[in-house]
Amino acid sequence: MHNKLVHLVAFGLLVVGGLNWLLVGAFDLNLVTMLLGEGTAANVVYILVGLAAVLEMFTHKGHCKDCSN
């Protein structure tokens, strides 16, 4: 259960980060800084998204039905 929860949180962070980058690239709109400002809170979000990416790089194959075959 714990591993599944960590995976789901990491996946959610990657979706949020990916959508934010889409908005930045397409419309020059950064929702993270719009909602949290350009301070520590935004940096924490960016760090969490980055850590989620690192986690998924190392654990994705075990969670993905297509990749585990």
CHARMM-style PDB file with segment names, atoms N, HN, CA, C and O in Angstrom:
ATOM      1  N   MET     1       0.831  -1.201   0.000  1.00  0.00      PROA
ATOM      2  CA  MET     1       0.000   0.000   0.000  1.00  0.00      PROA
ATOM      3  C   MET     1       0.871   1.259   0.000  1.00  0.00      PROA
ATOM      4  O   MET     1       0.595   2.212  -0.728  1.00  0.00      PROA
ATOM      5  N   HSD     2       1.923   1.253   0.823  1.00  0.00      PROA
ATOM      6  HN  HSD     2       2.147   0.479   1.414  1.00  0.00      PROA
ATOM      7  CA  HSD     2       2.790   2.427   0.926  1.00  0.00      PROA
ATOM      8  C   HSD     2       3.447   2.734  -0.419  1.00  0.00      PROA
ATOM      9  O   HSD     2       3.484   3.890  -0.840  1.00  0.00      PROA
ATOM     10  N   ASN     3       3.968   1.702  -1.098  1.00  0.00      PROA
ATOM     11  HN  ASN     3       3.938   0.763  -0.756  1.00  0.00      PROA
ATOM     12  CA  ASN     3       4.603   1.912  -2.401  1.00  0.00      PROA
ATOM     13  C   ASN     3       3.610   2.444  -3.423  1.00  0.00      PROA
ATOM     14  O   ASN     3       3.957   3.293  -4.244  1.00  0.00      PROA
ATOM     15  N   LYS     4       2.380   1.950  -3.379  1.00  0.00      PROA
ATOM     16  HN  LYS     4       2.099   1.259  -2.712  1.00  0.00      PROA
ATOM     17  CA  LYS     4       1.367   2.417  -4.326  1.00  0.00      PROA
ATOM     18  C   LYS     4       1.055   3.889  -4.081  1.00  0.00      PROA
ATOM     19  O   LYS     4       0.915   4.659  -5.031  1.00  0.00      PROA
ATOM     20  N   LEU     5       0.946   4.284  -2.823  1.00  0.00      PROA
ATOM     21  HN  LEU     5       1.059   3.659  -2.051  1.00  0.00      PROA
ATOM     22  CA  LEU     5       0.665   5.675  -2.487  1.00  0.00      PROA
ATOM     23  C   LEU     5       1.800   6.584  -2.952  1.00  0.00      PROA
ATOM     24  O   LEU     5       1.553   7.644  -3.528  1.00  0.00      PROA
ATOM     25  N   VAL     6       3.033   6.174  -2.704  1.00  0.00      PROA
ATOM     26  HN  VAL     6       3.234   5.313  -2.236  1.00  0.00      PROA
ATOM     27  CA  VAL     6       4.189   6.964  -3.141  1.00  0.00      PROA
ATOM     28  C   VAL     6       4.180   7.096  -4.660  1.00  0.00      PROA
ATOM     29  O   VAL     6       4.428   8.176  -5.197  1.00  0.00      PROA
ATOM     30  N   HSD     7       3.895   5.999  -5.347  1.00  0.00      PROA
ATOM     31  HN  HSD     7       3.693   5.122  -4.911  1.00  0.00      PROA
ATOM     32  CA  HSD     7       3.837   6.027  -6.811  1.00  0.00      PROA
ATOM     33  C   HSD     7       2.738   6.976  -7.295  1.00  0.00      PROA
ATOM     34  O   HSD     7       2.964   7.754  -8.222  1.00  0.00      PROA
ATOM     35  N   LEU     8       1.566   6.922  -6.686  1.00  0.00      PROA
ATOM     36  HN  LEU     8       1.383   6.290  -5.933  1.00  0.00      PROA
ATOM     37  CA  LEU     8       0.459   7.786  -7.113  1.00  0.00      PROA
ATOM     38  C   LEU     8       0.764   9.258  -6.857  1.00  0.00      PROA
ATOM     39  O   LEU     8       0.429  10.111  -7.679  1.00  0.00      PROA
ATOM     40  N   VAL     9       1.392   9.562  -5.730  1.00  0.00      PROA
ATOM     41  HN  VAL     9       1.664   8.869  -5.062  1.00  0.00      PROA
ATOM     42  CA  VAL     9       1.768  10.949  -5.436  1.00  0.00      PROA
ATOM     43  C   VAL     9       2.808  11.428  -6.443  1.00  0.00      PROA
ATOM     44  O   VAL     9       2.708  12.538  -6.967  1.00  0.00      PROA
ATOM     45  N   ALA    10       3.808  10.588  -6.712  1.00  0.00      PROA
ATOM     46  HN  ALA    10       3.890   9.687  -6.286  1.00  0.00      PROA
ATOM     47  CA  ALA    10       4.841  10.954  -7.687  1.00  0.00      PROA
ATOM     48  C   ALA    10       4.222  11.169  -9.065  1.00  0.00      PROA
ATOM     49  O   ALA    10       4.554  12.132  -9.755  1.00  0.00      PROA
ATOM     50  N   PHE    11       3.334  10.282  -9.457  1.00  0.00      PROA
ATOM     51  HN  PHE    11       3.065   9.499  -8.896  1.00  0.00      PROA
ATOM     52  CA  PHE    11       2.671  10.420 -10.757  1.00  0.00      PROA
ATOM     53  C   PHE    11       1.866  11.721 -10.807  1.00  0.00      PROA
ATOM     54  O   PHE    11       1.912  12.441 -11.805  1.00  0.00      PROA
ATOM     55  N   GLY    12       1.140  12.019  -9.751  1.00  0.00      PROA
ATOM     56  HN  GLY    12       1.103  11.434  -8.941  1.00  0.00      PROA
ATOM     57  CA  GLY    12       0.366  13.264  -9.697  1.00  0.00      PROA
ATOM     58  C   GLY    12       1.254  14.495  -9.808  1.00  0.00      PROA
ATOM     59  O   GLY    12       0.909  15.454 -10.498  1.00  0.00      PROA
ATOM     60  N   LEU    13       2.399  14.468  -9.130  1.00  0.00      PROA
ATOM     61  HN  LEU    13       2.679  13.689  -8.570  1.00  0.00      PROA
ATOM     62  CA  LEU    13       3.332  15.588  -9.218  1.00  0.00      PROA
ATOM     63  C   LEU    13       3.886  15.743 -10.633  1.00  0.00      PROA
ATOM     64  O   LEU    13       4.071  16.861 -11.114  1.00  0.00      PROA
ATOM     65  N   LEU    14       4.147  14.620 -11.294  1.00  0.00      PROA
ATOM     66  HN  LEU    14       3.996  13.712 -10.904  1.00  0.00      PROA
ATOM     67  CA  LEU    14       4.640  14.689 -12.672  1.00  0.00      PROA
ATOM     68  C   LEU    14       3.584  15.252 -13.614  1.00  0.00      PROA
ATOM     69  O   LEU    14       3.915  15.995 -14.538  1.00  0.00      PROA
ATOM     70  N   VAL    15       2.338  14.914 -13.396  1.00  0.00      PROA
ATOM     71  HN  VAL    15       2.070  14.310 -12.645  1.00  0.00      PROA
ATOM     72  CA  VAL    15       1.252  15.463 -14.220  1.00  0.00      PROA
ATOM     73  C   VAL    15       1.145  16.969 -13.995  1.00  0.00      PROA
ATOM     74  O   VAL    15       1.053  17.737 -14.953  1.00  0.00      PROA
ATOM     75  N   VAL    16       1.158  17.386 -12.743  1.00  0.00      PROA
ATOM     76  HN  VAL    16       1.232  16.762 -11.965  1.00  0.00      PROA
ATOM     77  CA  VAL    16       1.083  18.817 -12.429  1.00  0.00      PROA
ATOM     78  C   VAL    16       2.264  19.556 -13.056  1.00  0.00      PROA
ATOM     79  O   VAL    16       2.092  20.609 -13.669  1.00  0.00      PROA
ATOM     80  N   GLY    17       3.464  18.995 -12.896  1.00  0.00      PROA
ATOM     81  HN  GLY    17       3.604  18.140 -12.397  1.00  0.00      PROA
ATOM     82  CA  GLY    17       4.652  19.627 -13.470  1.00  0.00      PROA
ATOM     83  C   GLY    17       4.596  19.687 -14.983  1.00  0.00      PROA
ATOM     84  O   GLY    17       4.944  20.704 -15.584  1.00  0.00      PROA
ATOM     85  N   GLY    18       4.158  18.602 -15.600  1.00  0.00      PROA
ATOM     86  HN  GLY    18       3.875  17.776 -15.112  1.00  0.00      PROA
ATOM     87  CA  GLY    18       4.061  18.574 -17.058  1.00  0.00      PROA
ATOM     88  C   GLY    18       3.050  19.568 -17.590  1.00  0.00      PROA
ATOM     89  O   GLY    18       3.307  20.255 -18.578  1.00  0.00      PROA
ATOM     90  N   LEU    19       1.905  19.645 -16.941  1.00  0.00      PROA
ATOM     91  HN  LEU    19       1.696  19.086 -16.139  1.00  0.00      PROA
ATOM     92  CA  LEU    19       0.887  20.612 -17.370  1.00  0.00      PROA
ATOM     93  C   LEU    19       1.370  22.042 -17.166  1.00  0.00      PROA
ATOM     94  O   LEU    19       1.095  22.917 -17.986  1.00  0.00      PROA
ATOM     95  N   ASN    20       2.086  22.276 -16.076  1.00  0.00      PROA
ATOM     96  HN  ASN    20       2.309  21.565 -15.410  1.00  0.00      PROA
ATOM     97  CA  ASN    20       2.623  23.613 -15.843  1.00  0.00      PROA
ATOM     98  C   ASN    20       3.612  23.995 -16.945  1.00  0.00      PROA
ATOM     99  O   ASN    20       3.583  25.121 -17.440  1.00  0.00      PROA
ATOM    100  N   TRP    21       4.491  23.057 -17.332  1.00  0.00      PROA
ATOM    101  HN  TRP    21       4.514  22.142 -16.930  1.00  0.00      PROA
ATOM    102  CA  TRP    21       5.436  23.344 -18.411  1.00  0.00      PROA
ATOM    103  C   TRP    21       4.720  23.565 -19.739  1.00  0.00      PROA
ATOM    104  O   TRP    21       5.150  24.399 -20.537  1.00  0.00      PROA
ATOM    105  N   LEU    22       3.646  22.839 -19.987  1.00  0.00      PROA
ATOM    106  HN  LEU    22       3.297  22.162 -19.339  1.00  0.00      PROA
ATOM    107  CA  LEU    22       2.847  23.070 -21.194  1.00  0.00      PROA
ATOM    108  C   LEU    22       2.323  24.503 -21.216  1.00  0.00      PROA
ATOM    109  O   LEU    22       2.413  25.187 -22.235  1.00  0.00      PROA
ATOM    110  N   LEU    23       1.781  24.950 -20.097  1.00  0.00      PROA
ATOM    111  HN  LEU    23       1.708  24.394 -19.268  1.00  0.00      PROA
ATOM    112  CA  LEU    23       1.245  26.307 -20.019  1.00  0.00      PROA
ATOM    113  C   LEU    23       2.341  27.356 -20.138  1.00  0.00      PROA
ATOM    114  O   LEU    23       2.135  28.406 -20.747  1.00  0.00      PROA
ATOM    115  N   VAL    24       3.511  27.077 -19.555  1.00  0.00      PROA
ATOM    116  HN  VAL    24       3.678  26.224 -19.059  1.00  0.00      PROA
ATOM    117  CA  VAL    24       4.632  28.015 -19.666  1.00  0.00      PROA
ATOM    118  C   VAL    24       5.067  28.134 -21.124  1.00  0.00      PROA
ATOM    119  O   VAL    24       5.255  29.240 -21.632  1.00  0.00      PROA
ATOM    120  N   GLY    25       5.226  26.998 -21.791  1.00  0.00      PROA
ATOM    121  HN  GLY    25       5.074  26.100 -21.378  1.00  0.00      PROA
ATOM    122  CA  GLY    25       5.691  27.019 -23.173  1.00  0.00      PROA
ATOM    123  C   GLY    25       4.681  27.587 -24.150  1.00  0.00      PROA
ATOM    124  O   GLY    25       5.047  28.324 -25.065  1.00  0.00      PROA
ATOM    125  N   ALA    26       3.419  27.253 -23.967  1.00  0.00      PROA
ATOM    126  HN  ALA    26       3.122  26.654 -23.223  1.00  0.00      PROA
ATOM    127  CA  ALA    26       2.395  27.663 -24.927  1.00  0.00      PROA
ATOM    128  C   ALA    26       1.866  29.073 -24.678  1.00  0.00      PROA
ATOM    129  O   ALA    26       1.575  29.805 -25.624  1.00  0.00      PROA
ATOM    130  N   PHE    27       1.742  29.450 -23.420  1.00  0.00      PROA
ATOM    131  HN  PHE    27       1.978  28.856 -22.652  1.00  0.00      PROA
ATOM    132  CA  PHE    27       1.069  30.713 -23.102  1.00  0.00      PROA
ATOM    133  C   PHE    27       1.865  31.632 -22.176  1.00  0.00      PROA
ATOM    134  O   PHE    27       1.369  32.681 -21.766  1.00  0.00      PROA
ATOM    135  N   ASP    28       3.102  31.239 -21.846  1.00  0.00      PROA
ATOM    136  HN  ASP    28       3.505  30.387 -22.179  1.00  0.00      PROA
ATOM    137  CA  ASP    28       3.921  32.000 -20.900  1.00  0.00      PROA
ATOM    138  C   ASP    28       3.167  32.221 -19.583  1.00  0.00      PROA
ATOM    139  O   ASP    28       3.214  33.302 -18.995  1.00  0.00      PROA
ATOM    140  N   LEU    29       2.478  31.174 -19.140  1.00  0.00      PROA
ATOM    141  HN  LEU    29       2.440  30.296 -19.617  1.00  0.00      PROA
ATOM    142  CA  LEU    29       1.671  31.221 -17.925  1.00  0.00      PROA
ATOM    143  C   LEU    29       2.174  30.152 -16.963  1.00  0.00      PROA
ATOM    144  O   LEU    29       2.035  28.957 -17.226  1.00  0.00      PROA
ATOM    145  N   ASN    30       2.755  30.583 -15.854  1.00  0.00      PROA
ATOM    146  HN  ASN    30       2.867  31.553 -15.641  1.00  0.00      PROA
ATOM    147  CA  ASN    30       3.276  29.657 -14.862  1.00  0.00      PROA
ATOM    148  C   ASN    30       2.307  29.616 -13.679  1.00  0.00      PROA
ATOM    149  O   ASN    30       2.281  30.530 -12.856  1.00  0.00      PROA
ATOM    150  N   LEU    31       1.518  28.554 -13.606  1.00  0.00      PROA
ATOM    151  HN  LEU    31       1.539  27.811 -14.275  1.00  0.00      PROA
ATOM    152  CA  LEU    31       0.521  28.449 -12.540  1.00  0.00      PROA
ATOM    153  C   LEU    31       1.147  28.342 -11.157  1.00  0.00      PROA
ATOM    154  O   LEU    31       0.585  28.837 -10.180  1.00  0.00      PROA
ATOM    155  N   VAL    32       2.300  27.701 -11.070  1.00  0.00      PROA
ATOM    156  HN  VAL    32       2.756  27.299 -11.864  1.00  0.00      PROA
ATOM    157  CA  VAL    32       2.944  27.547  -9.764  1.00  0.00      PROA
ATOM    158  C   VAL    32       3.295  28.912  -9.190  1.00  0.00      PROA
ATOM    159  O   VAL    32       2.961  29.207  -8.043  1.00  0.00      PROA
ATOM    160  N   THR    33       3.960  29.740  -9.974  1.00  0.00      PROA
ATOM    161  HN  THR    33       4.231  29.500 -10.906  1.00  0.00      PROA
ATOM    162  CA  THR    33       4.316  31.065  -9.458  1.00  0.00      PROA
ATOM    163  C   THR    33       3.095  31.970  -9.342  1.00  0.00      PROA
ATOM    164  O   THR    33       3.065  32.863  -8.496  1.00  0.00      PROA
ATOM    165  N   MET    34       2.092  31.748 -10.183  1.00  0.00      PROA
ATOM    166  HN  MET    34       2.116  31.023 -10.871  1.00  0.00      PROA
ATOM    167  CA  MET    34       0.874  32.544 -10.084  1.00  0.00      PROA
ATOM    168  C   MET    34       0.148  32.250  -8.765  1.00  0.00      PROA
ATOM    169  O   MET    34      -0.389  33.157  -8.129  1.00  0.00      PROA
ATOM    170  N   LEU    35       0.139  30.976  -8.364  1.00  0.00      PROA
ATOM    171  HN  LEU    35       0.575  30.239  -8.881  1.00  0.00      PROA
ATOM    172  CA  LEU    35      -0.561  30.587  -7.137  1.00  0.00      PROA
ATOM    173  C   LEU    35       0.282  30.782  -5.882  1.00  0.00      PROA
ATOM    174  O   LEU    35      -0.246  31.124  -4.824  1.00  0.00      PROA
ATOM    175  N   LEU    36       1.601  30.563  -5.997  1.00  0.00      PROA
ATOM    176  HN  LEU    36       2.031  30.285  -6.856  1.00  0.00      PROA
ATOM    177  CA  LEU    36       2.455  30.544  -4.809  1.00  0.00      PROA
ATOM    178  C   LEU    36       3.465  31.678  -4.746  1.00  0.00      PROA
ATOM    179  O   LEU    36       4.145  31.841  -3.732  1.00  0.00      PROA
ATOM    180  N   GLY    37       3.575  32.458  -5.801  1.00  0.00      PROA
ATOM    181  HN  GLY    37       3.023  32.325  -6.624  1.00  0.00      PROA
ATOM    182  CA  GLY    37       4.600  33.493  -5.848  1.00  0.00      PROA
ATOM    183  C   GLY    37       5.937  32.889  -6.261  1.00  0.00      PROA
ATOM    184  O   GLY    37       6.024  31.705  -6.586  1.00  0.00      PROA
ATOM    185  N   GLU    38       6.973  33.719  -6.244  1.00  0.00      PROA
ATOM    186  HN  GLU    38       6.902  34.681  -5.981  1.00  0.00      PROA
ATOM    187  CA  GLU    38       8.289  33.261  -6.687  1.00  0.00      PROA
ATOM    188  C   GLU    38       9.208  32.981  -5.512  1.00  0.00      PROA
ATOM    189  O   GLU    38      10.417  33.186  -5.618  1.00  0.00      PROA
ATOM    190  N   GLY    39       8.676  32.527  -4.420  1.00  0.00      PROA
ATOM    191  HN  GLY    39       7.694  32.361  -4.334  1.00  0.00      PROA
ATOM    192  CA  GLY    39       9.482  32.303  -3.234  1.00  0.00      PROA
ATOM    193  C   GLY    39       9.726  30.841  -2.930  1.00  0.00      PROA
ATOM    194  O   GLY    39       9.776  29.990  -3.818  1.00  0.00      PROA
ATOM    195  N   THR    40       9.874  30.586  -1.668  1.00  0.00      PROA
ATOM    196  HN  THR    40       9.834  31.278  -0.946  1.00  0.00      PROA
ATOM    197  CA  THR    40      10.218  29.257  -1.177  1.00  0.00      PROA
ATOM    198  C   THR    40       9.156  28.225  -1.516  1.00  0.00      PROA
ATOM    199  O   THR    40       9.495  27.094  -1.866  1.00  0.00      PROA
ATOM    200  N   ALA    41       7.900  28.577  -1.424  1.00  0.00      PROA
ATOM    201  HN  ALA    41       7.625  29.496  -1.139  1.00  0.00      PROA
ATOM    202  CA  ALA    41       6.827  27.607  -1.689  1.00  0.00      PROA
ATOM    203  C   ALA    41       6.891  27.095  -3.124  1.00  0.00      PROA
ATOM    204  O   ALA    41       6.731  25.898  -3.362  1.00  0.00      PROA
ATOM    205  N   ALA    42       7.122  27.982  -4.071  1.00  0.00      PROA
ATOM    206  HN  ALA    42       7.252  28.954  -3.877  1.00  0.00      PROA
ATOM    207  CA  ALA    42       7.246  27.559  -5.468  1.00  0.00      PROA
ATOM    208  C   ALA    42       8.470  26.671  -5.641  1.00  0.00      PROA
ATOM    209  O   ALA    42       8.412  25.672  -6.358  1.00  0.00      PROA
ATOM    210  N   ASN    43       9.572  27.020  -4.995  1.00  0.00      PROA
ATOM    211  HN  ASN    43       9.620  27.831  -4.413  1.00  0.00      PROA
ATOM    212  CA  ASN    43      10.777  26.192  -5.077  1.00  0.00      PROA
ATOM    213  C   ASN    43      10.534  24.804  -4.508  1.00  0.00      PROA
ATOM    214  O   ASN    43      11.048  23.822  -5.043  1.00  0.00      PROA
ATOM    215  N   VAL    44       9.765  24.705  -3.441  1.00  0.00      PROA
ATOM    216  HN  VAL    44       9.347  25.503  -3.007  1.00  0.00      PROA
ATOM    217  CA  VAL    44       9.441  23.399  -2.860  1.00  0.00      PROA
ATOM    218  C   VAL    44       8.656  22.563  -3.870  1.00  0.00      PROA
ATOM    219  O   VAL    44       8.918  21.370  -4.024  1.00  0.00      PROA
ATOM    220  N   VAL    45       7.702  23.181  -4.552  1.00  0.00      PROA
ATOM    221  HN  VAL    45       7.490  24.150  -4.427  1.00  0.00      PROA
ATOM    222  CA  VAL    45       6.933  22.455  -5.570  1.00  0.00      PROA
ATOM    223  C   VAL    45       7.857  21.957  -6.671  1.00  0.00      PROA
ATOM    224  O   VAL    45       7.756  20.803  -7.088  1.00  0.00      PROA
ATOM    225  N   TYR    46       8.761  22.815  -7.147  1.00  0.00      PROA
ATOM    226  HN  TYR    46       8.843  23.752  -6.808  1.00  0.00      PROA
ATOM    227  CA  TYR    46       9.684  22.407  -8.213  1.00  0.00      PROA
ATOM    228  C   TYR    46      10.590  21.266  -7.745  1.00  0.00      PROA
ATOM    229  O   TYR    46      10.858  20.339  -8.510  1.00  0.00      PROA
ATOM    230  N   ILE    47      11.057  21.323  -6.515  1.00  0.00      PROA
ATOM    231  HN  ILE    47      10.839  22.075  -5.894  1.00  0.00      PROA
ATOM    232  CA  ILE    47      11.902  20.254  -5.971  1.00  0.00      PROA
ATOM    233  C   ILE    47      11.116  18.957  -5.869  1.00  0.00      PROA
ATOM    234  O   ILE    47      11.633  17.895  -6.213  1.00  0.00      PROA
ATOM    235  N   LEU    48       9.869  19.026  -5.401  1.00  0.00      PROA
ATOM    236  HN  LEU    48       9.449  19.889  -5.122  1.00  0.00      PROA
ATOM    237  CA  LEU    48       9.043  17.821  -5.293  1.00  0.00      PROA
ATOM    238  C   LEU    48       8.776  17.203  -6.660  1.00  0.00      PROA
ATOM    239  O   LEU    48       8.796  15.980  -6.799  1.00  0.00      PROA
ATOM    240  N   VAL    49       8.526  18.029  -7.667  1.00  0.00      PROA
ATOM    241  HN  VAL    49       8.509  19.023  -7.555  1.00  0.00      PROA
ATOM    242  CA  VAL    49       8.312  17.511  -9.023  1.00  0.00      PROA
ATOM    243  C   VAL    49       9.596  16.853  -9.528  1.00  0.00      PROA
ATOM    244  O   VAL    49       9.543  15.786 -10.139  1.00  0.00      PROA
ATOM    245  N   GLY    50      10.730  17.469  -9.285  1.00  0.00      PROA
ATOM    246  HN  GLY    50      10.774  18.337  -8.789  1.00  0.00      PROA
ATOM    247  CA  GLY    50      12.003  16.882  -9.692  1.00  0.00      PROA
ATOM    248  C   GLY    50      12.289  15.570  -8.991  1.00  0.00      PROA
ATOM    249  O   GLY    50      12.751  14.618  -9.620  1.00  0.00      PROA
ATOM    250  N   LEU    51      12.020  15.505  -7.693  1.00  0.00      PROA
ATOM    251  HN  LEU    51      11.644  16.278  -7.182  1.00  0.00      PROA
ATOM    252  CA  LEU    51      12.209  14.256  -6.952  1.00  0.00      PROA
ATOM    253  C   LEU    51      11.256  13.176  -7.447  1.00  0.00      PROA
ATOM    254  O   LEU    51      11.619  12.001  -7.504  1.00  0.00      PROA
ATOM    255  N   ALA    52      10.042  13.572  -7.801  1.00  0.00      PROA
ATOM    256  HN  ALA    52       9.747  14.526  -7.754  1.00  0.00      PROA
ATOM    257  CA  ALA    52       9.089  12.604  -8.359  1.00  0.00      PROA
ATOM    258  C   ALA    52       9.613  12.038  -9.670  1.00  0.00      PROA
ATOM    259  O   ALA    52       9.457  10.847  -9.940  1.00  0.00      PROA
ATOM    260  N   ALA    53      10.232  12.880 -10.484  1.00  0.00      PROA
ATOM    261  HN  ALA    53      10.359  13.848 -10.266  1.00  0.00      PROA
ATOM    262  CA  ALA    53      10.800  12.408 -11.751  1.00  0.00      PROA
ATOM    263  C   ALA    53      11.934  11.417 -11.504  1.00  0.00      PROA
ATOM    264  O   ALA    53      12.021  10.392 -12.180  1.00  0.00      PROA
ATOM    265  N   VAL    54      12.796  11.717 -10.546  1.00  0.00      PROA
ATOM    266  HN  VAL    54      12.725  12.550  -9.997  1.00  0.00      PROA
ATOM    267  CA  VAL    54      13.897  10.802 -10.213  1.00  0.00      PROA
ATOM    268  C   VAL    54      13.337   9.477  -9.710  1.00  0.00      PROA
ATOM    269  O   VAL    54      13.799   8.412 -10.119  1.00  0.00      PROA
ATOM    270  N   LEU    55      12.355   9.538  -8.834  1.00  0.00      PROA
ATOM    271  HN  LEU    55      11.980  10.404  -8.502  1.00  0.00      PROA
ATOM    272  CA  LEU    55      11.736   8.316  -8.311  1.00  0.00      PROA
ATOM    273  C   LEU    55      11.142   7.482  -9.436  1.00  0.00      PROA
ATOM    274  O   LEU    55      11.346   6.269  -9.484  1.00  0.00      PROA
ATOM    275  N   GLU    56      10.418   8.115 -10.330  1.00  0.00      PROA
ATOM    276  HN  GLU    56      10.252   9.101 -10.291  1.00  0.00      PROA
ATOM    277  CA  GLU    56       9.794   7.382 -11.432  1.00  0.00      PROA
ATOM    278  C   GLU    56      10.834   6.802 -12.390  1.00  0.00      PROA
ATOM    279  O   GLU    56      10.615   5.737 -12.967  1.00  0.00      PROA
ATOM    280  N   MET    57      11.958   7.490 -12.564  1.00  0.00      PROA
ATOM    281  HN  MET    57      12.135   8.356 -12.096  1.00  0.00      PROA
ATOM    282  CA  MET    57      13.018   6.952 -13.428  1.00  0.00      PROA
ATOM    283  C   MET    57      13.503   5.598 -12.911  1.00  0.00      PROA
ATOM    284  O   MET    57      13.795   4.694 -13.693  1.00  0.00      PROA
ATOM    285  N   PHE    58      13.583   5.470 -11.598  1.00  0.00      PROA
ATOM    286  HN  PHE    58      13.345   6.205 -10.962  1.00  0.00      PROA
ATOM    287  CA  PHE    58      14.133   4.251 -11.014  1.00  0.00      PROA
ATOM    288  C   PHE    58      13.085   3.192 -10.690  1.00  0.00      PROA
ATOM    289  O   PHE    58      13.428   2.021 -10.535  1.00  0.00      PROA
ATOM    290  N   THR    59      11.822   3.577 -10.586  1.00  0.00      PROA
ATOM    291  HN  THR    59      11.543   4.529 -10.712  1.00  0.00      PROA
ATOM    292  CA  THR    59      10.802   2.607 -10.169  1.00  0.00      PROA
ATOM    293  C   THR    59       9.721   2.360 -11.207  1.00  0.00      PROA
ATOM    294  O   THR    59       8.856   1.510 -10.998  1.00  0.00      PROA
ATOM    295  N   HSD    60       9.748   3.073 -12.307  1.00  0.00      PROA
ATOM    296  HN  HSD    60      10.451   3.763 -12.477  1.00  0.00      PROA
ATOM    297  CA  HSD    60       8.666   2.995 -13.288  1.00  0.00      PROA
ATOM    298  C   HSD    60       8.445   1.580 -13.812  1.00  0.00      PROA
ATOM    299  O   HSD    60       7.306   1.122 -13.908  1.00  0.00      PROA
ATOM    300  N   LYS    61       9.506   0.903 -14.142  1.00  0.00      PROA
ATOM    301  HN  LYS    61      10.431   1.274 -14.064  1.00  0.00      PROA
ATOM    302  CA  LYS    61       9.372  -0.428 -14.744  1.00  0.00      PROA
ATOM    303  C   LYS    61       8.586  -1.366 -13.834  1.00  0.00      PROA
ATOM    304  O   LYS    61       7.810  -2.186 -14.325  1.00  0.00      PROA
ATOM    305  N   GLY    62       8.765  -1.266 -12.547  1.00  0.00      PROA
ATOM    306  HN  GLY    62       9.395  -0.600 -12.148  1.00  0.00      PROA
ATOM    307  CA  GLY    62       8.047  -2.125 -11.613  1.00  0.00      PROA
ATOM    308  C   GLY    62       6.578  -1.780 -11.466  1.00  0.00      PROA
ATOM    309  O   GLY    62       5.784  -2.624 -11.049  1.00  0.00      PROA
ATOM    310  N   HSD    63       6.204  -0.556 -11.801  1.00  0.00      PROA
ATOM    311  HN  HSD    63       6.849   0.129 -12.139  1.00  0.00      PROA
ATOM    312  CA  HSD    63       4.814  -0.116 -11.662  1.00  0.00      PROA
ATOM    313  C   HSD    63       4.038  -0.186 -12.967  1.00  0.00      PROA
ATOM    314  O   HSD    63       2.808  -0.243 -12.956  1.00  0.00      PROA
ATOM    315  N   CYS    64       4.741  -0.181 -14.087  1.00  0.00      PROA
ATOM    316  HN  CYS    64       5.739  -0.134 -14.097  1.00  0.00      PROA
ATOM    317  CA  CYS    64       4.094  -0.107 -15.397  1.00  0.00      PROA
ATOM    318  C   CYS    64       3.866  -1.505 -15.962  1.00  0.00      PROA
ATOM    319  O   CYS    64       4.805  -2.288 -16.103  1.00  0.00      PROA
ATOM    320  N   LYS    65       2.631  -1.804 -16.278  1.00  0.00      PROA
ATOM    321  HN  LYS    65       1.868  -1.168 -16.163  1.00  0.00      PROA
ATOM    322  CA  LYS    65       2.300  -3.122 -16.832  1.00  0.00      PROA
ATOM    323  C   LYS    65       2.956  -3.330 -18.192  1.00  0.00      PROA
ATOM    324  O   LYS    65       3.373  -4.445 -18.504  1.00  0.00      PROA
ATOM    325  N   ASP    66       3.055  -2.289 -19.001  1.00  0.00      PROA
ATOM    326  HN  ASP    66       2.716  -1.383 -18.747  1.00  0.00      PROA
ATOM    327  CA  ASP    66       3.670  -2.417 -20.326  1.00  0.00      PROA
ATOM    328  C   ASP    66       5.187  -2.592 -20.235  1.00  0.00      PROA
ATOM    329  O   ASP    66       5.776  -3.326 -21.029  1.00  0.00      PROA
ATOM    330  N   CYS    67       5.816  -1.927 -19.281  1.00  0.00      PROA
ATOM    331  HN  CYS    67       5.338  -1.330 -18.636  1.00  0.00      PROA
ATOM    332  CA  CYS    67       7.276  -1.971 -19.177  1.00  0.00      PROA
ATOM    333  C   CYS    67       7.785  -3.176 -18.394  1.00  0.00      PROA
ATOM    334  O   CYS    67       8.950  -3.550 -18.536  1.00  0.00      PROA
ATOM    335  N   SER    68       6.954  -3.778 -17.588  1.00  0.00      PROA
ATOM    336  HN  SER    68       6.008  -3.475 -17.474  1.00  0.00      PROA
ATOM    337  CA  SER    68       7.425  -4.874 -16.734  1.00  0.00      PROA
ATOM    338  C   SER    68       7.503  -6.200 -17.470  1.00  0.00      PROA
ATOM    339  O   SER    68       8.042  -7.163 -16.926  1.00  0.00      PROA
ATOM    340  N   ASN    69       6.986  -6.282 -18.680  1.00  0.00      PROA
ATOM    341  HN  ASN    69       6.547  -5.499 -19.122  1.00  0.00      PROA
ATOM    342  CA  ASN    69       7.036  -7.535 -19.453  1.00  0.00      PROA
ATOM    343  C   ASN    69       8.396  -7.778 -20.048  1.00  0.00      PROA
ATOM    344  OT1 ASN    69       8.603  -8.786 -20.724  1.00  0.00      PROA
TER     345      ASN     69
END
